[in-house]
Amino acid sequence: MSDTMEERACELAVYMIETGATVRSAARHFGISKSTVHKDLSQRLKQYNYALYVQVRQVLDENKRERHIRGGMATRRKYKGDI
């Protein structure tokens, strides 16, 4: 993980763009909190690297559109015993 907030935000953005990861999975991968990931990507990155921000915003918006589906699938796995 990088030393500065700017580098960390850029690393997070590249990771999410390449993998299509969610905020939660990116936080787990980098060992930081979800709120830090979200703040880095939605606020700090916009100031540091706008082109990268636009790309990561597409991933974040797609994940937001699909989250109700993922939640339903997780609930189904939980009650069917497929955890």
Contacts in CASP RR format, 6 or more apart in sequence:
PFRMAT RR
TARGET T0000
AUTHOR 0000-0000-0000
METHOD contacts of the structure
MODEL  1
MSDTMEERACELAVYMIETGATVRSAARHFGISKSTVHKDLSQRLKQYNY
ALYVQVRQVLDENKRERHIRGGMATRRKYKGDI
1 8 0 8 1.000
1 11 0 8 1.000
1 30 0 8 1.000
1 31 0 8 1.000
1 32 0 8 1.000
2 8 0 8 1.000
2 10 0 8 1.000
2 11 0 8 1.000
5 40 0 8 1.000
5 44 0 8 1.000
6 44 0 8 1.000
6 48 0 8 1.000
8 30 0 8 1.000
8 32 0 8 1.000
8 40 0 8 1.000
9 40 0 8 1.000
9 41 0 8 1.000
9 44 0 8 1.000
9 45 0 8 1.000
9 48 0 8 1.000
9 49 0 8 1.000
10 45 0 8 1.000
10 48 0 8 1.000
10 49 0 8 1.000
10 52 0 8 1.000
11 30 0 8 1.000
12 26 0 8 1.000
12 30 0 8 1.000
12 37 0 8 1.000
12 40 0 8 1.000
12 41 0 8 1.000
12 45 0 8 1.000
12 56 0 8 1.000
13 41 0 8 1.000
13 45 0 8 1.000
13 49 0 8 1.000
13 52 0 8 1.000
13 53 0 8 1.000
13 55 0 8 1.000
13 56 0 8 1.000
14 52 0 8 1.000
15 21 0 8 1.000
15 26 0 8 1.000
15 29 0 8 1.000
15 30 0 8 1.000
16 26 0 8 1.000
16 41 0 8 1.000
16 56 0 8 1.000
16 59 0 8 1.000
16 60 0 8 1.000
17 52 0 8 1.000
17 55 0 8 1.000
17 56 0 8 1.000
17 59 0 8 1.000
20 59 0 8 1.000
20 62 0 8 1.000
20 63 0 8 1.000
21 29 0 8 1.000
21 59 0 8 1.000
22 63 0 8 1.000
23 34 0 8 1.000
23 37 0 8 1.000
23 38 0 8 1.000
23 41 0 8 1.000
23 60 0 8 1.000
23 63 0 8 1.000
24 34 0 8 1.000
26 37 0 8 1.000
27 33 0 8 1.000
27 34 0 8 1.000
27 36 0 8 1.000
27 37 0 8 1.000
30 37 0 8 1.000
41 53 0 8 1.000
41 56 0 8 1.000
41 60 0 8 1.000
42 57 0 8 1.000
42 60 0 8 1.000
45 52 0 8 1.000
45 53 0 8 1.000
45 56 0 8 1.000
46 53 0 8 1.000
76 82 0 8 1.000
77 83 0 8 1.000
END
